[in-house]
């Protein structure tokens, strides 16, 4: 099963710039800037939403990636993805996605909402063999004609001991007075 562990915080544009300068500065040579355009999908009956699953197609600097996320609790989510712009049940199931996905993807899908943002991604080695990514996201969430600003910080565990990544997240939280964002981009866009 693919697992994603991350800590997410609300931010302002000024705070993103400050954190990039003060915290991510020593990793500046590794930073990448990614233009993200996300379309969230569901069935007309809302089958994915009923399960609290997220199905999306995201273009990352123009390259499409399909991702399915499921709740797992405690800063964890199931996550499976494959390249392309059309969800492929067999590819996702091969990666370990829930079996019921196959039946859901036999129904027509509709775009429900989305996000357009710039991600400043900074990979960090926190200890030997322990890697995390600091993501500074800024852009907009949208649903139909309604829009809302998007400005957040994500600290995502990539490899090794998760405790080191959590320690980084808690350090940033304390240093910058960060407030936890409990809602996903998808949920916030759906609430517009």
Secondary structure, 3 states (H helix, E strand, C coil): CCEEEEEEEECCHHHHHHHHHHCCHHHHHHCEEEEEEEEEEEECCCHHHHCCCEEEEEEECCEEEEEEEEEEECCEEEEEEEECCCCCHHHHHHCCCCCCHHHHCCCCEEEEEEEEEEEEEEEEEEECCEEEEEEEEEEEEEECCEEEEEEEEEEEEEECCHHHHHHHHHHHHHHHCCCECCCCHHHHHHCC
